[in-house]
Amino acid sequence: MAEVSEVLMSVLSTIRVPRPGDRVHKDECALSFSSPESEGGLYVCMNSFLGFGSQYVDRHHTRSGQRAYLHISRTRKAPKEDEENSGSGDPPKKKPTRLAIGIEGGFNVEQEQYEEEVKVVLFPDRQEVTSDDLATMPDLVRERVSLAMAGLMSADSVSHALQVQQWDGEVRAESRHAVKLKQLDNGTKIPPSGWRCEVCDLQENLWMNLSDGRVFCGRRYFDGSGGNNHALLHFQQTGHPLAVKLGTITPDGADVYSYDEDDMVLDPKLPEHLSHFGIDMMTMEKTEHTMTELEIAVNQRVGEWEVIQESGATLRPLSGPGLTGMKNLGNSCYLNSVMQVLFTVPDFQSKYVSNIDKIFDEAPSDPTQDFKTQGDQVGIAARMFKALVGRGHPEFSTNRQQDAQEFLLHFINMVERNCRSGVNPSEAFRFLVEERIVCQQSQKAKYTQRVDYILQLPVPMDQATNTEELQEAERRREEADSSGAPPPAPVRACIPFTACMAALSEPETLTDFWSSAAQAKTTATKTTRFASFPDHMVIQVKKFTFGQDWVPKKLDVSIDVPDTLDLTALRGTGQQPGEELLPEVAPPPLMTPDVEVKGILGSHGNEEDDSLYSPLLCQSVSPVLDDSTVSQLCEMGFPLEACRKAVYYTGNTGIDAAMNWVMGHMDDPDFSAPMVLPGTSSAPGTTPTESVSEEHLATIVSMGFSRDQATRALRATSNVLERAVDWIFSHLDDLESMEVSEGGRSAAESEGSREPPPGPKVRDGPGKYELFAFISHMGTSTMCGHYVCHIKKDQQWVIFNDQKVCASEKPPKDLGYLYFYRRVTE
């Protein structure tokens, strides 16, 4: 022990006591998914506070020279018998009464109990020092080491700060309209019962507007139940923002919805607001389901949840390489499902798994902030990985449920950023889309290509094969509504996969197409085909959509998705023999009325000046936008800048054309960024020489871009870092050609440079594929519910339901959301 005491004394100066603000990683290895519960436990460096599994701690000791580590190991206690819990992924038998996770009355989460052992280990000989051993050592050593051990154990770990064990979906924010809400003195008094919608006489799901006391029915739900949207229409007509759900009013409160804030809210002055219309809150009794109860009921929907999770069968658990589950960190099932599928793709395996020793050897001193290192974190609880990929993102940095498709694209975007100078695994999904537009007046064509990663498959509901059954179900639902009986069980629409593919490939009619051949607006047809076929094809079934009233809804459909897929017939052919192309002439610009129009063809008869005037030639021209169309789009909830772009790029041709533009560009990285006029590098109101943030410049330059490229991106996005990063990755083709000279001009701007920028790197091959994985969603929208994935491994379908991994008995291939195919080689 005297020898150990001497070693401790020699490293005493390197042992630190955690201070406020220090990042303590005591729950997860920085290089793998090891934790204190793993075999061998976790070693926490007592200087840097980084944690390492037993297989990686020697590597850190060798590289850093640190010798003192706090070893934490936990052994799981035997679980107590609980008759209320069931296995195999079944819905909990104890019915939840609260829209929450990890809270009494909410959905169950697994709470495990452990026995913990803590000691100091000295490297390289792994000499162990327990608390009892410290008692026999000199005072200086004992006090210093004991203080450090206690500080490490009491400090909040980074993962604890990131992980939300409890989530309460019933916590609501106070409405910004509540305190100063204006109520009309119109003499309206609401009786304690007998309410009806003023428009349709509906007697349930009724909402009273707190500004004028008028009563209307609520929104129609995705399955056709609910109301007829009259309360929403009343808000759109009057602007009165708050409404209370009649039948939920009790002395404890009520459901209050803010149409302006588009969320359930708190009204601290609710008793006063109700009293204004003669309602005594203290005497009211609950007669209707609250919105929380309805949401719980939907999230417990047996049909979808049981089928997708295969809850009715006794599933055989699996384990081993490639069969490791991932813990749910609080609404992280979307991430778990996507990452499980991605790491079955050979490109991602070779980049982040097979190459792991090289990645670890080249990892920075703090590997928790390194993308390549955390890419290997597919395992028990990838807290560090989730924190890293979500950092700075307004949605993925939270613990709210997210859209798996949006996360997949976000992750691919991050891979693109971090693989500019090396092997890029996202190329496995990248393909080119060919769009062919034919002017119906001149019969001349225009061809364009764009990069994509996901094929979005439309769902033609009018092609359902069980139409009579659906109509009968709708009739029964209407009868139940009129009689007050409980609604019947919903019937799922059966849509043939061939009908979806036919809807994808059919030509689209463009009614306001500006033809450069006819020099006027006319009708055109647009067909979309593949210009290349990727190694792996991702298909998204467009289940999430908007109704005619712009209420989000999920289509409850069953699609007979095939195991094999042949897309050969959808390959684009390019310009056909004898086919004429539309002239490359820009459409007439939108200009202020006081600008003299010069150069328009035929306007002044100057043959030397018949070039078409456009913003590309004069950056001082400001566009005139139809304010009414912009306002209509904004009222639908779209960002102002996106609305301005929609009106500009559709030439002030009306709400329908602008809406089509919005729906076609919602996935653009710069969708809500400030509008940048063609031919300029800055938004209106800025100048090309406007100064940019040096800090933002340094951040973008650190990603491998030049200073000029970073400057251009920041100026194009009003100096907003997040928008600039998205902008720069959506303009890679242009930026690749920016070889900056000493004078600061890019090669594209110099007179001697006329080479077109290189196209994106894509793989191509036969368009024949086989299904190897799919991700399914349960719930009413992407913002709630649950995701699981099924992956085919060695000809056996396996279900990954967070940390539960089992052999699949009946893979629900007809209910998937994202489907993953790989190329079949002859």
C-alpha positions in Angstrom: 0.0 0.0 0.0 2.9 2.3 0.6 3.9 1.9 -3.0 0.4 2.8 -4.2 0.5 5.8 -1.9 3.7 7.0 -3.5 2.2 6.6 -7.0 -0.8 8.6 -6.0 1.4 11.3 -4.5 3.3 11.5 -7.8 0.1 12.0 -9.8 -1.7 14.2 -7.3 -1.2 17.3 -9.2 -3.1 15.8 -12.2 -6.2 14.9 -10.1 -8.8 17.6 -10.4 -12.0 18.2 -8.5 -14.9 19.0 -10.9 -16.0 22.6 -10.9 -19.3 24.1 -12.1 -19.3 24.0 -15.9 -16.9 21.0 -16.3 -18.3 18.3 -18.6 -18.2 15.0 -16.7 -18.7 11.9 -18.9 -19.4 9.2 -16.3 -22.3 7.4 -18.0 -20.9 6.6 -21.4 -17.6 5.8 -23.1 -16.3 8.6 -25.4 -15.3 6.0 -28.0 -18.0 3.3 -27.8 -21.3 2.5 -26.2 -19.7 1.1 -23.0 -21.2 2.3 -19.7 -20.8 1.5 -16.0 -23.2 -1.4 -16.6 -21.1 -2.9 -19.3 -18.6 -5.7 -18.7 -15.5 -4.1 -17.3 -17.3 -0.9 -16.2 -16.3 2.6 -17.1 -13.0 4.4 -16.4 -13.3 8.2 -15.9 -10.1 10.2 -16.3 -9.7 12.2 -13.1 -8.1 15.1 -15.1 -10.2 15.5 -18.3 -13.4 13.7 -16.9 -13.7 11.7 -20.1 -15.1 8.2 -19.7 -13.7 5.1 -21.4 -14.6 1.4 -21.6 -12.2 -1.2 -20.5 -11.1 -1.9 -24.1 -10.2 1.8 -24.7 -8.8 3.2 -21.4 -5.3 1.9 -22.2 -5.4 3.8 -25.5 -6.3 7.0 -23.7 -3.6 6.5 -21.0 -1.0 6.0 -23.7 -2.0 9.1 -25.7 -2.6 11.5 -22.8 -0.2 10.3 -20.2 -2.9 10.4 -17.5 -2.6 7.7 -14.9 -5.5 8.2 -12.4 -9.0 7.0 -13.4 -12.1 6.6 -11.4 -13.5 3.1 -12.1 -17.4 2.9 -11.9 -19.1 -0.5 -12.3 -22.8 -1.2 -11.8 -24.5 -4.6 -11.4 -28.2 -4.8 -12.1 -30.4 -5.9 -9.2 -32.9 -8.7 -9.8 -36.2 -7.1 -10.9 -39.2 -7.4 -8.7 -42.2 -9.3 -10.0 -44.7 -6.8 -11.4 -48.0 -8.2 -12.6 -48.8 -4.9 -14.3 -46.1 -5.0 -16.8 -46.0 -7.2 -19.9 -43.2 -8.2 -22.2 -42.6 -8.6 -25.9 -43.3 -4.9 -26.6 -47.0 -5.2 -25.7 -48.8 -2.0 -24.7 -48.8 -1.6 -21.0 -51.7 -3.3 -19.2 -51.9 -0.4 -16.7 -53.8 2.1 -18.8 -52.0 5.5 -18.9 -54.1 8.5 -17.8 -51.5 11.2 -18.5 -49.8 12.2 -21.7 -46.3 11.8 -20.2 -43.3 9.5 -19.9 -41.7 8.6 -16.6 -44.3 10.3 -14.6 -47.0 8.7 -12.4 -50.0 8.0 -14.7 -48.0 8.3 -17.9 -46.6 5.7 -20.3 -44.3 3.2 -18.6 -40.5 3.4 -18.9 -38.1 0.8 -17.7 -36.6 1.8 -14.3 -33.7 -0.4 -13.4 -31.9 -0.7 -10.0 -28.2 -1.2 -9.7 -25.5 -1.9 -7.1 -22.6 0.4 -7.7 -18.9 0.0 -6.9 -16.4 2.9 -7.1 -12.6 2.8 -6.9 -9.5 4.6 -8.2 -7.3 2.7 -10.7 -3.7 3.7 -11.5 -2.3 3.0 -14.9 -0.4 1.3 -16.5 -0.4 -1.4 -13.9 -4.1 -1.0 -13.0 -3.4 -0.7 -9.3 -6.7 -0.4 -7.4 -7.4 2.0 -4.5 -10.7 1.8 -2.6 -12.2 4.2 -0.1 -11.0 1.9 2.7 -7.4 2.0 1.3 -7.5 5.8 1.2 -8.1 5.8 5.0 -4.6 4.5 5.6 -2.8 7.0 3.4 -1.3 10.4 4.3 -3.7 13.2 4.9 -2.8 15.1 1.8 -3.4 12.2 -0.5 -6.5 11.0 1.3 -8.2 14.4 1.3 -7.4 15.3 -2.3 -8.4 12.0 -3.8 -11.5 11.6 -1.6 -12.6 15.1 -2.6 -12.1 14.3 -6.3 -14.0 11.0 -6.0 -16.9 12.6 -4.2 -17.0 15.5 -6.7 -17.1 13.2 -9.7 -19.8 11.0 -8.2 -22.0 14.0 -7.2 -21.5 16.0 -10.5 -24.2 15.9 -13.1 -23.0 13.9 -16.1 -23.2 15.4 -19.6 -25.6 12.6 -20.6 -27.8 13.4 -17.6 -28.2 17.0 -18.7 -29.0 15.8 -22.3 -31.3 13.0 -21.4 -34.8 13.6 -20.3 -36.0 10.6 -18.4 -39.4 12.3 -17.9 -41.5 14.0 -20.5 -44.7 15.6 -19.7 -46.9 16.3 -22.8 -49.4 18.1 -20.6 -47.1 20.9 -19.6 -48.5 24.0 -21.5 -47.2 27.5 -21.9 -49.2 30.5 -21.0 -50.8 32.1 -24.1 -49.4 35.5 -25.0 -53.0 36.6 -25.7 -54.5 35.6 -22.3 -53.7 38.5 -20.0 -54.8 41.3 -22.4 -57.6 39.3 -24.2 -60.3 41.6 -25.4 -63.8 40.3 -24.8 -66.9 41.7 -26.6 -69.7 43.1 -24.5 -72.3 41.5 -26.8 -74.6 40.2 -24.1 -73.9 36.6 -24.9 -74.5 34.1 -22.0 -73.7 30.5 -22.4 -75.9 27.9 -20.7 -74.3 25.1 -18.5 -75.4 22.4 -21.1 -77.2 21.8 -24.4 -74.5 23.4 -26.6 -74.6 23.1 -30.4 -72.3 24.3 -33.2 -73.8 27.5 -34.6 -73.2 26.3 -38.2 -73.8 22.5 -38.3 -75.6 21.7 -35.0 -72.9 19.3 -34.0 -73.3 18.5 -30.2 -69.8 17.3 -29.4 -66.2 18.5 -29.7 -67.5 22.1 -29.2 -65.3 25.1 -28.6 -66.4 28.5 -27.3 -64.4 31.5 -28.5 -63.3 33.5 -25.5 -63.5 36.8 -27.3 -67.1 36.8 -28.5 -68.7 33.7 -26.8 -69.7 32.0 -30.0 -69.8 28.2 -30.1 -68.4 26.1 -33.0 -67.3 22.6 -33.6 -63.6 21.6 -33.6 -61.3 20.3 -36.2 -61.9 17.2 -38.2 -59.4 14.4 -37.2 -57.4 12.4 -39.6 -59.8 9.4 -39.4 -62.8 11.6 -40.3 -64.1 12.0 -36.8 -64.1 15.1 -34.7 -65.8 18.2 -36.0 -66.2 20.2 -39.2 -63.5 22.9 -38.6 -66.0 25.7 -37.9 -64.2 27.0 -34.8 -61.0 27.3 -36.9 -62.9 29.0 -39.7 -64.3 31.5 -37.2 -60.8 32.4 -36.1 -59.7 32.8 -39.7 -62.6 35.2 -40.2 -62.3 37.2 -37.0 -58.8 36.8 -35.7 -60.1 36.0 -32.2 -57.3 33.7 -31.0 -58.5 31.7 -27.9 -61.2 29.1 -27.5 -62.2 26.8 -24.6 -63.5 23.2 -25.1 -66.9 23.0 -23.6 -67.4 19.9 -21.5 -63.8 20.0 -20.2 -64.4 22.9 -17.8 -64.0 22.0 -14.2 -62.9 23.9 -11.0 -59.4 22.8 -11.8 -59.3 24.2 -15.4 -60.1 23.4 -19.0 -58.7 22.8 -22.4 -57.8 26.1 -24.0 -56.5 26.3 -27.6 -54.7 29.2 -29.2 -55.3 29.2 -33.0 -52.7 32.0 -33.4 -50.1 30.0 -31.5 -51.3 26.7 -32.9 -51.1 24.9 -29.6 -52.8 24.0 -26.4 -52.1 26.8 -23.9 -52.7 28.0 -20.4 -55.1 30.9 -19.6 -54.3 32.3 -16.1 -57.5 34.5 -16.3 -59.8 31.7 -17.4 -62.3 32.0 -14.5 -62.7 35.7 -15.4 -63.0 35.1 -19.1 -65.6 32.4 -18.6 -67.5 34.5 -16.1 -67.8 37.2 -18.8 -70.2 34.9 -20.7 -72.0 33.6 -17.6 -70.1 30.4 -16.9 -69.3 29.7 -13.3 -66.2 27.6 -13.5 -66.5 26.3 -9.9 -69.9 24.6 -10.7 -69.0 23.0 -14.0 -68.5 19.2 -14.4 -66.5 17.3 -17.0 -68.7 15.8 -19.7 -66.2 15.5 -22.7 -62.8 13.8 -23.2 -59.9 16.3 -22.9 -57.5 16.6 -25.8 -54.9 14.7 -23.7 -57.3 11.8 -23.2 -58.0 11.7 -26.9 -54.3 11.8 -27.8 -53.6 8.9 -25.3 -56.5 6.9 -26.8 -55.1 7.4 -30.3 -51.5 6.5 -29.2 -52.9 3.3 -27.7 -54.7 2.4 -30.9 -54.5 -1.3 -30.9 -54.8 -1.9 -34.7 -51.6 -0.1 -35.7 -49.5 -0.4 -32.6 -50.0 -4.1 -32.1 -49.4 -5.0 -35.8 -46.3 -2.9 -36.2 -44.7 -4.0 -32.9 -45.9 -7.6 -33.5 -47.2 -7.5 -30.0 -49.6 -10.4 -30.4 -46.7 -12.9 -30.9 -44.1 -14.3 -28.5 -41.0 -13.0 -30.2 -37.6 -14.7 -29.8 -35.0 -12.2 -28.5 -31.8 -12.0 -30.6 -28.3 -10.8 -29.7 -24.8 -10.7 -31.2 -23.0 -8.6 -33.8 -25.4 -6.3 -35.6 -28.2 -7.2 -33.2 -27.6 -4.6 -30.5 -30.5 -2.5 -29.4 -30.5 1.2 -28.6 -32.1 2.7 -25.5 -34.8 5.3 -26.0 -33.4 8.6 -24.6 -36.8 10.3 -24.5 -38.5 10.4 -27.9 -35.3 9.2 -29.7 -36.9 6.2 -31.4 -36.7 8.1 -34.7 -32.9 8.3 -34.4 -32.6 4.7 -33.2 -34.5 3.3 -36.2 -32.6 5.4 -38.8 -29.2 4.6 -37.4 -29.9 0.9 -37.1 -30.8 0.8 -40.8 -27.9 3.0 -42.0 -25.3 0.9 -40.3 -26.4 -2.2 -42.3 -25.3 -0.3 -45.4 -21.8 -1.4 -46.4 -20.7 2.2 -47.1 -21.4 3.3 -43.6 -19.9 0.1 -42.1 -16.6 0.6 -43.9 -16.5 4.3 -43.1 -17.3 4.2 -39.4 -16.9 0.6 -38.2 -14.2 -1.3 -40.2 -12.1 1.8 -40.1 -12.6 2.3 -36.4 -9.0 1.9 -35.1 -7.8 4.6 -37.5 -10.7 6.9 -36.5 -9.9 6.4 -32.8 -6.2 7.0 -33.3 -6.9 10.3 -35.1 -9.6 11.4 -32.7 -9.1 14.8 -31.0 -8.4 15.1 -27.3 -12.2 15.4 -26.7 -13.7 12.7 -29.0 -17.2 13.5 -27.8 -17.3 16.5 -30.2 -15.9 14.6 -33.2 -18.4 13.4 -35.8 -16.4 10.5 -37.2 -15.8 9.1 -33.7 -19.4 9.4 -32.6 -20.5 7.8 -35.8 -19.4 4.5 -34.3 -21.7 5.1 -31.3 -24.5 2.8 -32.5 -25.1 0.9 -29.3 -26.8 0.7 -26.0 -27.5 4.5 -25.4 -26.0 6.9 -27.9 -26.4 10.0 -25.8 -23.2 11.7 -27.1 -24.1 10.9 -30.7 -27.6 12.4 -30.3 -26.2 15.5 -28.7 -23.6 16.0 -31.5 -25.8 15.5 -34.5 -28.6 17.6 -33.0 -26.4 20.5 -31.8 -27.6 23.8 -33.2 -30.7 22.3 -34.9 -33.9 23.8 -33.6 -35.7 20.4 -33.6 -33.2 17.6 -33.3 -31.4 19.3 -30.4 -34.6 18.8 -28.3 -36.2 15.7 -26.8 -39.4 16.1 -28.9 -40.5 13.4 -31.3 -39.3 14.1 -34.9 -39.9 13.0 -38.4 -37.6 10.0 -39.3 -37.3 11.1 -42.9 -36.3 14.7 -41.9 -33.7 13.2 -39.5 -32.3 10.9 -42.3 -31.8 13.9 -44.6 -30.3 15.9 -41.7 -27.8 13.1 -40.9 -26.9 12.7 -44.6 -26.3 16.5 -44.7 -23.9 16.1 -41.8 -22.1 13.2 -43.5 -21.7 15.4 -46.6 -20.2 18.2 -44.5 -17.7 15.9 -42.8 -16.6 13.8 -45.8 -15.7 16.6 -48.3 -12.1 15.4 -48.5 -12.6 11.6 -48.1 -14.8 8.6 -48.7 -18.4 9.7 -48.6 -20.9 6.9 -47.6 -23.9 9.1 -48.4 -23.1 8.5 -52.1 -24.8 5.2 -51.6 -28.2 7.0 -51.6 -27.4 9.9 -54.0 -29.1 10.0 -57.4 -29.9 12.4 -60.2 -33.5 13.3 -61.1 -34.3 14.4 -64.7 -37.2 16.8 -65.2 -38.5 17.2 -68.7 -40.9 20.1 -69.4 -42.6 20.4 -72.7 -44.3 23.6 -73.8 -47.7 22.6 -75.2 -47.7 25.6 -77.6 -44.4 25.1 -79.2 -43.8 21.5 -78.4 -40.2 22.4 -77.5 -38.7 20.8 -74.4 -36.4 21.8 -71.5 -34.3 19.4 -69.4 -33.0 19.9 -65.9 -31.3 17.7 -63.4 -31.2 17.8 -59.6 -29.7 15.7 -56.8 -31.9 13.8 -54.5 -31.6 11.1 -51.8 -35.1 9.9 -51.2 -37.9 9.0 -53.6 -41.2 10.4 -52.4 -44.1 8.1 -53.3 -47.5 9.7 -53.6 -50.6 7.8 -52.1 -53.6 8.0 -54.5 -56.5 7.5 -52.1 -59.0 7.4 -55.0 -57.3 4.1 -56.1 -58.2 2.1 -52.9 -59.3 -1.4 -53.7 -61.8 -1.5 -50.8 -63.8 1.6 -51.7 -67.1 0.0 -50.8 -65.9 -1.0 -47.3 -64.5 2.5 -46.7 -67.8 4.1 -47.8 -69.7 1.8 -45.5 -67.4 2.7 -42.6 -67.9 6.4 -43.3 -71.7 5.9 -43.3 -71.5 4.1 -39.9 -69.4 6.9 -38.5 -71.9 9.5 -39.6 -74.7 7.5 -38.1 -72.7 7.3 -34.8 -72.1 11.1 -34.9 -75.8 11.8 -35.3 -77.0 9.4 -32.6 -74.2 10.1 -30.1 -73.0 6.5 -30.2 -69.3 5.6 -29.9 -67.5 5.8 -33.3 -67.0 2.5 -35.1 -63.5 1.0 -35.6 -61.8 2.7 -38.5 -61.2 0.9 -41.8 -57.8 1.1 -43.4 -57.6 1.9 -47.1 -55.8 -0.7 -49.2 -53.8 1.1 -52.0 -51.9 -1.0 -54.7 -48.2 -0.2 -54.9 -48.6 -0.1 -58.7 -51.1 2.7 -58.3 -48.6 4.7 -56.3 -45.9 4.2 -58.9 -48.4 5.2 -61.6 -49.1 8.4 -59.7 -45.4 9.1 -59.4 -44.7 8.7 -63.1 -47.7 10.4 -64.6 -47.1 13.8 -66.2 -47.9 17.0 -64.3 -49.7 19.8 -65.9 -48.2 23.3 -65.4 -50.8 26.0 -66.2 -48.7 29.1 -65.7 -45.5 28.1 -67.5 -43.6 30.9 -69.1 -42.4 29.7 -72.5 -39.2 31.2 -73.8 -40.2 30.0 -77.3 -43.7 31.6 -77.3 -42.5 34.5 -75.1 -45.7 34.1 -73.1 -47.4 32.1 -70.4 -48.8 28.9 -71.6 -49.5 25.3 -70.5 -46.7 22.7 -70.2 -46.3 19.2 -69.0 -43.6 18.0 -66.7 -42.4 14.4 -66.4 -39.9 13.3 -63.7 -37.5 10.4 -64.3 -34.3 9.0 -63.0 -31.1 10.2 -64.6 -29.1 7.7 -62.4 -30.0 4.8 -60.1 -28.2 4.7 -56.7 -26.8 1.6 -55.0 -29.4 2.0 -52.3 -32.9 3.4 -52.9 -34.9 5.0 -50.1 -38.6 5.3 -50.7 -40.8 7.6 -48.5 -44.5 6.9 -48.5 -46.2 10.3 -48.3 -48.5 9.4 -45.4 -48.3 12.8 -43.8 -50.2 15.4 -45.6 -52.5 18.4 -45.2 -56.3 18.4 -45.7 -58.1 21.1 -47.8 -58.3 23.1 -44.5 -54.5 22.8 -44.0 -55.0 20.6 -40.9 -52.1 18.0 -40.7 -53.3 14.5 -41.0 -51.8 11.0 -41.4 -53.2 8.7 -44.1 -54.2 5.3 -42.6 -53.3 3.1 -45.5 -52.0 -0.4 -46.3 -49.8 -0.7 -49.4 -48.6 -4.0 -50.8 -44.9 -2.9 -51.0 -43.0 -5.6 -53.0 -39.8 -7.4 -51.9 -38.3 -6.7 -55.3 -38.5 -3.6 -57.4 -37.7 -2.8 -61.0 -37.4 0.9 -61.8 -35.8 0.4 -65.2 -38.8 1.9 -67.1 -38.4 5.1 -65.1 -34.9 5.9 -66.4 -34.7 9.3 -68.2 -33.6 9.3 -71.8 -32.6 13.0 -72.3 -33.2 14.9 -75.5 -34.9 12.8 -78.1 -33.8 12.7 -81.8 -35.4 15.6 -83.6 -36.7 17.2 -80.4 -36.1 20.9 -80.2 -35.1 22.6 -76.9 -36.6 25.7 -75.5 -34.3 28.8 -75.9 -32.3 29.7 -72.9 -33.9 33.1 -72.3 -35.0 34.4 -68.9 -38.6 35.5 -68.3 -39.6 39.2 -68.0 -38.6 40.5 -64.6 -40.9 42.1 -62.0 -40.0 45.8 -61.7 -41.1 48.8 -59.9 -43.5 51.0 -62.0 -41.1 54.0 -62.1 -38.3 52.0 -63.7 -37.9 52.7 -67.5 -37.9 49.3 -69.2 -35.2 49.1 -71.8 -34.0 46.2 -73.8 -37.3 44.3 -73.8 -37.5 42.7 -77.2 -39.4 44.9 -79.7 -39.9 47.7 -77.2 -37.5 50.4 -78.6 -36.4 49.0 -81.9 -32.7 49.2 -81.0 -31.1 46.2 -82.6 -27.9 46.6 -80.5 -29.8 46.6 -77.3 -32.4 43.8 -77.6 -31.0 41.8 -74.7 -33.7 40.9 -72.2 -33.7 43.1 -69.1 -33.4 41.1 -65.9 -32.3 41.5 -62.3 -29.2 39.6 -63.4 -28.1 42.8 -65.2 -29.2 45.4 -62.8 -29.1 44.7 -59.1 -30.7 48.0 -58.1 -34.2 47.0 -59.3 -36.6 46.0 -56.5 -39.3 43.5 -57.3 -43.0 44.4 -56.8 -44.8 41.6 -54.9 -48.5 41.1 -54.6 -49.0 41.8 -50.9 -52.4 40.1 -50.8 -50.9 36.8 -52.0 -48.0 37.1 -49.6 -50.4 37.7 -46.8 -52.6 34.7 -47.7 -49.5 32.4 -47.7 -48.4 33.8 -44.3 -51.8 33.2 -42.8 -51.4 29.6 -43.7 -48.3 29.4 -41.4 -45.5 29.6 -44.0 -42.4 31.8 -43.2 -42.6 35.3 -44.6 -39.4 35.0 -46.7 -40.6 31.8 -48.2 -43.9 33.5 -49.1 -42.1 36.4 -50.8 -40.0 34.0 -52.8 -43.1 32.0 -53.9 -44.8 35.2 -55.2 -41.6 36.4 -56.9 -40.7 33.2 -58.7 -44.2 32.7 -59.9 -44.4 36.2 -61.3 -47.4 37.5 -59.2 -49.6 35.0 -61.0 -51.9 34.3 -58.0 -52.3 32.2 -54.9 -52.5 28.8 -56.7 -49.2 29.1 -58.5 -47.5 30.5 -55.4 -48.9 27.6 -53.3 -47.6 25.1 -55.8 -44.1 26.7 -55.5 -44.2 26.6 -51.7 -45.2 22.9 -51.7 -42.5 22.1 -54.2 -39.7 23.9 -52.3 -40.6 23.2 -48.6 -37.6 20.8 -48.3 -35.1 23.4 -49.7 -32.4 24.2 -47.1 -32.9 27.9 -47.6 -36.7 27.8 -47.8 -37.1 30.3 -45.0 -33.9 32.2 -45.5 -34.1 35.9 -46.7 -34.9 36.2 -50.4 -31.8 36.6 -52.5 -32.5 38.1 -56.0 -31.0 36.2 -58.9 -27.6 37.5 -59.8 -26.9 38.9 -56.3 -25.1 37.4 -53.4 -27.0 39.2 -50.7 -30.5 39.7 -49.5 -32.4 42.9 -50.2 -31.2 45.7 -47.9 -27.6 44.4 -47.8 -24.6 45.1 -49.9 -22.0 42.8 -51.3 -19.4 44.4 -49.1 -21.3 44.1 -45.9 -19.1 42.8 -43.0 -19.6 39.3 -41.8 -18.9 37.7 -38.4 -15.3 36.5 -38.1 -16.5 33.9 -35.6 -19.0 32.5 -38.2 -16.3 32.7 -40.9 -13.9 30.6 -38.7 -16.6 28.0 -38.1 -17.4 27.5 -41.8 -13.7 27.6 -42.8 -13.0 24.8 -40.2 -15.4 22.6 -42.2 -13.0 22.7 -45.2 -14.3 25.7 -47.2 -12.3 28.7 -48.3 -12.8 32.1 -46.7 -14.3 33.4 -49.9 -16.8 30.6 -50.0 -17.7 31.1 -46.3 -18.1 34.9 -46.9 -20.4 34.3 -49.9 -22.6 32.0 -47.8 -22.9 34.3 -44.9 -23.8 37.3 -47.1 -26.4 35.3 -48.9 -28.1 34.4 -45.6 -27.9 37.7 -43.6 -25.0 36.5 -41.5 -27.0 33.7 -39.9 -24.6 30.8 -39.3 -27.1 27.9 -39.4 -28.6 29.2 -42.6 -25.2 29.8 -44.1 -24.2 26.2 -43.4 -27.3 24.9 -45.1 -26.9 27.4 -48.0 -23.3 26.4 -48.6 -24.2 22.7 -48.8 -27.0 23.4 -51.2 -24.7 25.3 -53.6 -21.7 22.9 -53.6 -21.7 22.7 -57.4 -21.2 26.5 -57.7 -18.7 26.7 -54.9 -16.5 23.9 -56.3 -15.6 26.2 -59.2 -14.6 29.1 -56.9 -10.9 29.0 -57.3 -10.1 32.3 -55.6 -7.3 34.4 -57.0 -5.1 36.9 -55.1 -7.4 39.7 -56.1 -10.3 38.1 -54.5 -12.2 37.3 -57.7 -13.3 33.7 -58.3 -12.4 31.8 -61.4 -16.1 31.8 -62.4 -16.0 35.7 -62.5 -12.8 36.0 -64.5 -12.9 36.4 -68.2 -10.7 33.4 -69.0 -12.9 31.0 -67.1 -15.7 29.5 -69.1 -15.6 25.9 -67.8 -18.9 24.7 -66.3 -18.7 23.6 -62.7 -18.3 19.8 -62.2 -21.5 17.9 -61.6 -22.3 16.0 -58.4 -20.7 12.6 -58.0 -23.3 9.8 -58.4 -23.2 6.1 -58.9 -25.2 4.4 -61.5 -26.3 0.9 -62.4 -29.3 -1.3 -63.1 -32.6 -0.1 -61.6 -33.4 -3.5 -60.0 -33.7 -3.6 -56.2 -34.6 -5.8 -53.3 -36.1 -4.7 -49.9 -33.8 -5.0 -46.9 -35.3 -2.7 -44.3 -38.2 -0.5 -43.5 -39.1 2.0 -40.8 -42.7 2.2 -39.4 -44.5 4.9 -37.5 -47.3 4.6 -35.0 -49.4 7.6 -34.1 -51.3 10.5 -35.7 -48.4 12.7 -36.8 -44.6 12.8 -37.0 -44.6 14.9 -33.8 -45.9 12.1 -31.6 -46.1 8.4 -31.5 -43.3 5.8 -31.9 -40.9 4.4 -34.6 -39.6 0.9 -35.0 -37.6 -0.7 -37.8 -37.4 -4.1 -39.4 -34.1 -5.2 -41.1 -33.5 -8.4 -43.1 -30.4 -10.1 -41.8 -29.3 -13.5 -43.2 -32.7 -14.0 -44.9 -34.4 -13.4 -41.5 -36.5 -10.3 -40.7 -35.5 -8.7 -37.4 -37.5 -6.1 -35.5 -35.6 -3.4 -33.7 -37.9 -1.7 -31.1 -35.4 0.6 -29.4 -33.3 -1.8 -27.1 -35.5 -4.8 -27.8 -34.2 -6.9 -30.7 -36.2 -10.0 -31.7 -36.8 -12.3 -34.7 -39.8 -11.0 -36.6 -42.7 -13.4 -37.1 -45.0 -11.2 -39.3 -43.1 -8.1 -40.6 -45.8 -5.5 -41.4 -44.3 -4.5 -44.7 -47.6 -2.9 -45.8 -47.6 -0.3 -43.0 -44.1 1.1 -43.4 -43.2 4.8 -43.7 -39.6 4.6 -45.1 -38.5 1.6 -47.3 -34.8 0.8 -48.0 -33.9 -1.2 -51.1 -30.4 -2.3 -52.3 -29.4 -2.9 -55.9 -29.6 -6.5 -57.2 -26.6 -7.4 -59.2 -26.9 -10.1 -61.9 
